[in-house]
Amino acid sequence: ARLADWKPVRFTRHTIVSKPALLADLRRVAERGWAQNVEEGTLGAVSVGAPIRDGGGDVVAALSVVLPVARADKQAMRRCIASVVEAADAISARLSPPRAR
């Protein structure tokens, strides 16, 4: 429903501009628990993001890092993904109410 009126804008040759491709990417994001953007909005930039959830599990924010493509080798990306997911999970845990003992 949220994509019913979606009108894609191509920022770079890597921008997702088809609804099926966007939906497939969103499914991968949901399965992995993190998102990746490789030059979709800005040439030369790569980003990784993870959701921050409240105590009810709803996404209330996101945490991301951006790095230049030139420094985004597989090892750097693995470190960024792990760091972002770990930090987002830690923030989410702080938003959860304390558990009864």
C-alpha positions as CSV (number, residue, x, y, z in Angstrom):
1,A,0.0,0.0,0.0
2,R,2.8,2.4,0.8
3,L,4.3,2.0,-2.6
4,A,1.1,2.4,-4.5
5,D,2.0,6.0,-5.5
6,W,5.8,5.5,-5.6
7,K,7.4,7.5,-8.4
8,P,11.1,6.5,-8.5
9,V,13.8,9.1,-9.2
10,R,17.1,7.9,-10.6
11,F,20.0,9.6,-8.9
12,T,22.7,7.3,-10.3
13,R,22.8,4.3,-12.7
14,H,22.6,2.1,-9.5
15,T,19.4,3.6,-8.2
16,I,16.6,1.1,-7.9
17,V,13.8,2.3,-10.1
18,S,11.5,-0.7,-10.6
19,K,8.9,-1.7,-8.0
20,P,9.7,-5.5,-8.4
21,A,13.5,-4.8,-7.8
22,L,12.7,-2.6,-4.8
23,L,10.4,-5.2,-3.3
24,A,13.0,-7.9,-3.8
25,D,15.6,-5.7,-2.1
26,L,13.2,-4.9,0.8
27,R,12.7,-8.7,1.3
28,R,16.5,-9.2,1.4
29,V,16.8,-6.4,4.0
30,A,14.0,-7.9,6.1
31,E,15.7,-11.4,6.0
32,R,19.2,-10.1,6.8
33,G,18.2,-7.5,9.3
34,W,20.3,-4.8,7.7
35,A,20.4,-2.7,4.5
36,Q,23.1,-1.8,2.1
37,N,23.3,1.0,-0.4
38,V,26.0,0.8,-3.1
39,E,26.1,4.1,-5.0
40,E,22.3,4.2,-5.3
41,G,22.1,7.8,-4.2
42,T,25.6,9.1,-4.6
43,L,28.4,7.8,-6.8
44,G,31.4,6.9,-4.8
45,A,29.4,6.2,-1.5
46,V,28.4,3.0,0.1
47,S,26.3,2.7,3.3
48,V,25.1,0.1,5.7
49,G,22.1,0.5,8.0
50,A,20.3,-1.4,10.7
51,P,17.0,-0.8,12.4
52,I,16.6,0.5,16.0
53,R,13.5,-1.0,17.6
54,D,11.5,0.0,20.6
55,G,10.4,-2.4,23.4
56,G,7.4,-3.6,21.2
57,G,9.7,-4.5,18.3
58,D,8.6,-1.6,16.1
59,V,11.3,0.2,14.1
60,V,11.6,3.7,15.5
61,A,14.9,4.8,14.0
62,A,17.9,3.5,12.1
63,L,21.7,3.6,12.4
64,S,24.0,3.8,9.4
65,V,27.5,4.4,8.3
66,V,28.8,5.7,5.0
67,L,32.2,5.0,3.5
68,P,33.8,5.7,0.2
69,V,33.6,2.9,-2.4
70,A,37.4,2.9,-2.7
71,R,37.6,1.7,1.0
72,A,34.6,-0.7,0.8
73,D,36.3,-4.0,0.2
74,K,34.7,-7.2,1.5
75,Q,36.6,-7.1,4.7
76,A,35.6,-3.5,5.4
77,M,32.0,-4.2,4.6
78,R,31.9,-7.2,6.9
79,R,33.3,-5.0,9.7
80,C,30.8,-2.2,9.0
81,I,27.8,-4.5,8.9
82,A,28.8,-6.3,12.1
83,S,29.5,-2.9,13.9
84,V,26.3,-1.3,12.7
85,V,24.1,-4.3,13.6
86,E,25.7,-4.7,17.0
87,A,25.3,-1.0,17.8
88,A,21.7,-0.9,16.6
89,D,20.9,-4.0,18.7
90,A,22.5,-2.4,21.7
91,I,20.5,0.8,21.3
92,S,17.3,-1.3,20.8
93,A,18.0,-3.2,24.0
94,R,18.2,0.1,25.9
95,L,14.8,1.1,24.5
96,S,13.2,-2.1,25.8
97,P,11.6,-2.1,29.2
98,P,13.5,-4.0,32.0
99,R,12.4,-7.6,32.3
100,A,10.7,-8.7,35.5
101,R,12.7,-11.1,37.6
